[in-house]
Amino acid sequence: MAGACGRTVAAGGSRDPAGNRRRRAARLAERGHPWRRGLAGALTAALFLGGIAAAQAQVIATRIWPARDYTRVTFESRAALDYSLFALKNPGRLVLDLNTEDADGLIAELQSKVAAADPYIAVLRVGTNRPGVTRVVLDLKAEVRPQVFALKPIADYGHRLVLDLYPLVPPDPLVALLELNGQLGAPAGRGGPPRKVSVARLATVVIDAGHGGEDPGARGRRGTLEKEITLLIAKRLKGLIDAETGMRAVLTRDGDYYLALGARVKKARDVKADLFVSVHADAFTRPHARGSSVFTLSQRPSSAAAAWLAKQENDSDLIGGVNLDTRDPILQQVLVDLSQTGNNDHSRKLAGAVLSELGQINSLHKANVERAGFAVLKAPDVPSILVETAFLASPQEERRLQDESYQDKMARALLAGIKRYFAKNPPRPQGPLARY
């Protein structure tokens, strides 16, 4: 009966008051009443914009950043994506459902972006789960601790949905250091434990290549990316330090991926670093800015330019993409105020020694060590400096930074400054961890 009544009403329309109101509103709008035209226009615009918003939810780019620390998968879109994530076992898989259609095949392209050397993803598959839902399945190489979170538009990026795959058991930074430097030695025998080789007290220098992954840093006019230049110089410096007697170097990142500022600080503390050197090649608001600079931590910037640069660097976490909801509270304790430490004096000595050496190969942006509130320099027990090797905004300096011989000169100047500092300030005694 209800069905029959419904059909009758639909056919005749006399018992459809809502439909009658819509028709009257449409006729009134057509008669030219200004407020009615405005109302009808607003309703039409709302429907139109709703359609645009739905279209903008489509994925416009995908990226994968594999690394020993973690692997990141990113989906970029013009509007925030709805999603669900769940895990399956035997074999281990992660399933990510995205409420979007892969109209342009951009999500499917992820299948070809998985590197064979990826530590965590074996295979990635993409398909349509049901209308309006695209399913991404990740076959895993090892147990992981996944984190998925959304990032709002910033810089050149739109909305981003980020899936980070962290190892269930994080790698021990000291063991990783020993493996890289070949200090664990060969196995003592078949099935036996590895032989540890005790050596004299080693000075450990942590080299931080600024930016990386989702955060490219500054960009030169020729398209040079700061993240690439900093990693090239950092690797050259590591090679020089490792060749020195009684010294060893650790890179905070050894590939193209982003590492949170606090995580860089924590790496230095985990390996009981004697020094922390963060390498950068920034841009500035004026293209004629030139020269090298060295910075130490201070809550009172030495200049307006120093304050501006510090803000640019500290914003890296927003651009690189950090899950602010799950940051380790221990990591937060690392970033203490400088007034709680007696570390600043040694940082200034190191900065002065490095600045003097840089002045031998490049003009100095400022003749003195500068100060600003760089978050990456906040290790309370490790002398820390940030080096602006040159300004990518300067066409002349961009060309020099692209030159391998100049990169080598820069790395050698940094080494000379570090050695000058150690000559007057020998590494302080530490526990047994520093001896292997």
ChimeraX attribute file (.defattr): number of C-alpha atoms within 10 A of each C-alpha:
attribute: neighborCount
match mode: 1-to-1
recipient: residues
	/A:1	6
	/A:2	7
	/A:3	8
	/A:4	9
	/A:5	11
	/A:6	12
	/A:7	12
	/A:8	13
	/A:9	13
	/A:10	13
	/A:11	11
	/A:12	9
	/A:13	13
	/A:14	11
	/A:15	14
	/A:16	13
	/A:17	10
	/A:18	10
	/A:19	13
	/A:20	13
	/A:21	11
	/A:22	11
	/A:23	12
	/A:24	12
	/A:25	16
	/A:26	14
	/A:27	12
	/A:28	16
	/A:29	18
	/A:30	12
	/A:31	11
	/A:32	11
	/A:33	11
	/A:34	11
	/A:35	11
	/A:36	17
	/A:37	17
	/A:38	13
	/A:39	14
	/A:40	17
	/A:41	13
	/A:42	12
	/A:43	12
	/A:44	12
	/A:45	12
	/A:46	12
	/A:47	12
	/A:48	11
	/A:49	12
	/A:50	12
	/A:51	11
	/A:52	11
	/A:53	14
	/A:54	12
	/A:55	14
	/A:56	16
	/A:57	19
	/A:58	24
	/A:59	26
	/A:60	17
	/A:61	17
	/A:62	19
	/A:63	18
	/A:64	21
	/A:65	21
	/A:66	24
	/A:67	20
	/A:68	17
	/A:69	17
	/A:70	21
	/A:71	22
	/A:72	22
	/A:73	17
	/A:74	21
	/A:75	23
	/A:76	23
	/A:77	20
	/A:78	19
	/A:79	18
	/A:80	20
	/A:81	19
	/A:82	13
	/A:83	16
	/A:84	11
	/A:85	16
	/A:86	11
	/A:87	12
	/A:88	11
	/A:89	10
	/A:90	5
	/A:91	9
	/A:92	14
	/A:93	22
	/A:94	20
	/A:95	18
	/A:96	20
	/A:97	21
	/A:98	24
	/A:99	19
	/A:100	21
	/A:101	21
	/A:102	20
	/A:103	10
	/A:104	11
	/A:105	12
	/A:106	15
	/A:107	24
	/A:108	19
	/A:109	16
	/A:110	21
	/A:111	16
	/A:112	10
	/A:113	14
	/A:114	18
	/A:115	14
	/A:116	10
	/A:117	11
	/A:118	18
	/A:119	19
	/A:120	21
	/A:121	21
	/A:122	16
	/A:123	19
	/A:124	20
	/A:125	16
	/A:126	20
	/A:127	15
	/A:128	15
	/A:129	14
	/A:130	11
	/A:131	9
	/A:132	11
	/A:133	18
	/A:134	21
	/A:135	24
	/A:136	22
	/A:137	21
	/A:138	20
	/A:139	19
	/A:140	20
	/A:141	15
	/A:142	16
	/A:143	15
	/A:144	21
	/A:145	13
	/A:146	18
	/A:147	14
	/A:148	17
	/A:149	17
	/A:150	19
	/A:151	20
	/A:152	14
	/A:153	17
	/A:154	13
	/A:155	8
	/A:156	6
	/A:157	15
	/A:158	18
	/A:159	20
	/A:160	24
	/A:161	23
	/A:162	22
	/A:163	19
	/A:164	21
	/A:165	24
	/A:166	21
	/A:167	18
	/A:168	11
	/A:169	9
	/A:170	12
	/A:171	11
	/A:172	10
	/A:173	15
	/A:174	17
	/A:175	14
	/A:176	14
	/A:177	18
	/A:178	16
	/A:179	12
	/A:180	12
	/A:181	14
	/A:182	11
	/A:183	16
	/A:184	18
	/A:185	13
	/A:186	13
	/A:187	12
	/A:188	11
	/A:189	9
	/A:190	6
	/A:191	7
	/A:192	9
	/A:193	10
	/A:194	12
	/A:195	13
	/A:196	14
	/A:197	13
	/A:198	12
	/A:199	11
	/A:200	11
	/A:201	18
	/A:202	19
	/A:203	22
	/A:204	22
	/A:205	24
	/A:206	28
	/A:207	25
	/A:208	28
	/A:209	29
	/A:210	31
	/A:211	30
	/A:212	25
	/A:213	21
	/A:214	22
	/A:215	23
	/A:216	20
	/A:217	24
	/A:218	21
	/A:219	18
	/A:220	20
	/A:221	13
	/A:222	11
	/A:223	10
	/A:224	19
	/A:225	21
	/A:226	28
	/A:227	27
	/A:228	21
	/A:229	21
	/A:230	27
	/A:231	24
	/A:232	20
	/A:233	26
	/A:234	31
	/A:235	20
	/A:236	18
	/A:237	24
	/A:238	19
	/A:239	14
	/A:240	18
	/A:241	25
	/A:242	16
	/A:243	12
	/A:244	12
	/A:245	10
	/A:246	13
	/A:247	17
	/A:248	21
	/A:249	27
	/A:250	27
	/A:251	23
	/A:252	22
	/A:253	23
	/A:254	16
	/A:255	18
	/A:256	19
	/A:257	23
	/A:258	27
	/A:259	25
	/A:260	20
	/A:261	25
	/A:262	22
	/A:263	17
	/A:264	24
	/A:265	25
	/A:266	21
	/A:267	21
	/A:268	27
	/A:269	20
	/A:270	11
	/A:271	20
	/A:272	20
	/A:273	23
	/A:274	22
	/A:275	24
	/A:276	30
	/A:277	25
	/A:278	23
	/A:279	25
	/A:280	30
	/A:281	28
	/A:282	25
	/A:283	23
	/A:284	17
	/A:285	10
	/A:286	9
	/A:287	14
	/A:288	13
	/A:289	16
	/A:290	23
	/A:291	19
	/A:292	23
	/A:293	27
	/A:294	30
	/A:295	28
	/A:296	27
	/A:297	27
	/A:298	18
	/A:299	13
	/A:300	11
	/A:301	19
	/A:302	15
	/A:303	12
	/A:304	10
	/A:305	14
	/A:306	19
	/A:307	18
	/A:308	16
	/A:309	20
	/A:310	21
	/A:311	15
	/A:312	16
	/A:313	20
	/A:314	17
	/A:315	15
	/A:316	22
	/A:317	19
	/A:318	17
	/A:319	22
	/A:320	21
	/A:321	24
	/A:322	20
	/A:323	16
	/A:324	11
	/A:325	7
	/A:326	9
	/A:327	13
	/A:328	11
	/A:329	8
	/A:330	10
	/A:331	14
	/A:332	12
	/A:333	12
	/A:334	17
	/A:335	18
	/A:336	14
	/A:337	15
	/A:338	17
	/A:339	11
	/A:340	8
	/A:341	14
	/A:342	13
	/A:343	18
	/A:344	21
	/A:345	12
	/A:346	18
	/A:347	22
	/A:348	21
	/A:349	21
	/A:350	27
	/A:351	27
	/A:352	23
	/A:353	21
	/A:354	25
	/A:355	24
	/A:356	20
	/A:357	19
	/A:358	26
	/A:359	16
	/A:360	12
	/A:361	14
	/A:362	18
	/A:363	14
	/A:364	20
	/A:365	17
	/A:366	13
	/A:367	15
	/A:368	15
	/A:369	20
	/A:370	22
	/A:371	22
	/A:372	24
	/A:373	24
	/A:374	24
	/A:375	19
	/A:376	26
	/A:377	27
	/A:378	27
	/A:379	26
	/A:380	21
	/A:381	17
	/A:382	24
	/A:383	25
	/A:384	29
	/A:385	30
	/A:386	26
	/A:387	22
	/A:388	21
	/A:389	28
	/A:390	26
	/A:391	28
	/A:392	31
	/A:393	24
	/A:394	21
	/A:395	16
	/A:396	13
	/A:397	22
	/A:398	24
	/A:399	15
	/A:400	15
	/A:401	25
	/A:402	15
	/A:403	11
	/A:404	13
	/A:405	11
	/A:406	16
	/A:407	21
	/A:408	17
	/A:409	18
	/A:410	24
	/A:411	23
	/A:412	20
	/A:413	23
	/A:414	27
	/A:415	19
	/A:416	18
	/A:417	21
	/A:418	21
	/A:419	19
	/A:420	18
	/A:421	20
	/A:422	16
	/A:423	10
	/A:424	9
	/A:425	12
	/A:426	11
	/A:427	17
	/A:428	8
	/A:429	9
	/A:430	12
	/A:431	8
	/A:432	9
	/A:433	11
	/A:434	19
	/A:435	14
	/A:436	17
